[in-house]
Amino acid sequence: MRIFYLALTLLLALPAKADRVADLDRIATQYHALGQLDGSVLVADHGKVIYHRAFGLANREWQIPHTTDTVFRVASLSKQFTATLVMQLAEQGKLRLDDPIGKYVPELNTETGKRVTLHQLLNHTSGIVDYANFPGFWANRLGEKVPKADFLAIMNRPLEFEPGSQAHYSSSNYTLLGWVIEKQTGKSYGEALDSMILRPLGMQRTAYDAPDRIIPRRASGYVRVLGEYRPADPLWIPNIGAGGGIASTTGEFFKLDRALAGDTLLKPESKRLMFTPYIKDDVWGDLGYGYGWMIGTRTIAGKPRLVHEHGGNGNGFRTLVTRYPEEGKLVVIFLNEGNGNKGPEIYRMRTDFTNAMYGIPVAPPKPVLHELLADEIRRVGDDAALAHLPALLERSGKPESGDGLNRLAYQYAEAGRGATGIAILKRAIAHYPQDGNLYDSLGELYLMAGDKSSSATAYKRAIELDPNNTNAKEMLVKVQQQ
């Protein structure tokens, strides 16, 4: 029997209805029972917390349970703080949003420094290459201090597109903005964060997660590998800095939400600029990039609702904050499990919690396909488990993409079971034949196995399905030259 470790703060604040709070608790408990929710959930309505509960373990080695005061690395939710600091400096006249970044970071090459503005960094339209997803950047140095010159070497590569012409999510943008903040305040990023946001708002449980800083009640991070928990690899937090280096609690993000609902943190014009959707986002594609937030509308309970949202995905942690500012609604989900990929499970939780708030019936959540398959492989072996894949697809409700199976295939390959990884990808392709990324991964796993012919065939199909897949194009050239 699964042992539940629960820490409960259940606040019933008018005008919340008891049945909706009960629905929220039922949904959260079901997700926890499926192994998808280990962390903290906060839901607010009309500016009041109506549900706040913690599930699972903050530290698995010591069996320490989460509480609603557990501190999580929030990863890219740090960008909201960075954008706020930039807007505060703009209000003080210490910078202009149309300033070129080269004015503050002269180490950038002339083309990038003159053409890219702070505005374009804030809304991900800079065209600067994202170091965080640059192939091989993190290899063998997750826990090592990366020199500033190494970041600049990536940022000084040719721009991916004309600044302002399109959008591509990039942590490089916010690393650069962090350097701007340090230059214009004369303080470290953490000191500026403390003095300009955290202390004024009374956010005592939030901090820049520097390696020399002890943060009480901070959760340990974990990853799921082949269906089992493992400690996440250590990470040198200054490497991700202003784009992902903050630690906080779900309750602290309620304080941030309330501050943004008023004018104590930013002036109305600054908030208007921050919450303008300038260009369509390229993460999920249904919102637009503002400054540190994704903004747009979603139809909920038959009506279009204004949405402010952002997620964070780090080594050992996943986080998501969704605001419905017109009605004072808020959903905050922090988990201490994740491998840096934007898994869909946390977004399904957000949708279910949101629907419950609006009185929409919510069906019980389903298990995760790749976790089901990993369990089945352990139980009956590769061939029998893959033969059961159609039944597992039905149990999981069939995910919209093969991303989970793709990650599982890599995990087997990295564990020395490349044949299992290839078999998973081939079965995944049969069910998701238009998913070019599956073919790209198949090409890589075949290459790892020394099968150059099959690798080339897979890469060619990946390019056919996605002509903009530059990785597949580069790898195909390398395979053909070998």
Number of C-alpha atoms within 10 A of each C-alpha: 3 7 7 14 18 20 19 15 15 15 16 15 17 12 10 18 13 13 12 20 22 13 20 25 19 14 20 23 19 16 21 19 18 13 14 20 24 25 31 31 27 26 28 24 21 17 17 19 21 26 23 24 23 31 25 25 23 29 18 16 9 8 11 15 20 26 24 20 20 23 29 28 33 28 28 26 28 25 30 20 21 26 25 22 22 24 25 19 19 14 15 10 9 13 19 16 16 11 17 19 24 20 14 20 16 11 14 19 16 11 12 21 19 15 16 24 22 24 21 27 29 26 29 29 27 29 26 27 23 19 22 17 12 10 10 10 15 14 7 8 13 16 13 14 12 16 9 10 10 12 18 17 14 17 21 18 13 13 15 15 15 14 19 19 11 18 24 21 19 22 24 26 28 27 24 23 27 23 16 22 25 16 14 14 13 11 13 14 23 19 15 19 22 19 12 16 18 21 12 12 17 13 18 13 19 23 21 23 23 16 11 6 9 10 17 10 17 20 25 20 26 23 20 17 17 21 18 11 13 15 16 19 13 13 17 17 21 19 20 22 27 32 29 28 25 26 22 26 27 29 23 19 19 22 15 18 20 19 15 17 17 12 12 12 21 19 14 14 11 16 18 13 14 24 20 18 20 22 20 19 23 15 15 9 10 13 22 24 30 26 27 26 26 27 27 21 15 15 10 14 12 7 9 11 16 16 21 24 21 19 24 23 23 24 22 26 26 29 28 24 23 24 21 20 19 11 13 15 22 30 26 24 24 28 28 29 27 21 20 15 15 18 14 14 17 20 17 12 21 20 16 22 27 22 18 20 24 14 14 15 12 16 8 11 19 16 19 21 21 25 21 17 23 22 16 19 19 12 11 11 13 18 12 12 19 21 11 13 20 13 12 21 18 12 14 17 14 16 17 8 16 22 20 17 23 22 20 23 30 24 19 19 18 12 12 11 14 19 16 21 26 23 16 25 25 17 17 23 20 10 16 17 14 16 19 24 22 27 27 26 23 29 29 25 24 21 17 13 15 11 14 18 13 16 25 24 16 24 29 21 20 26 20 13 16 16 13 11 16 11 13 26 16 11 19 22 12 11 17 11 7 6
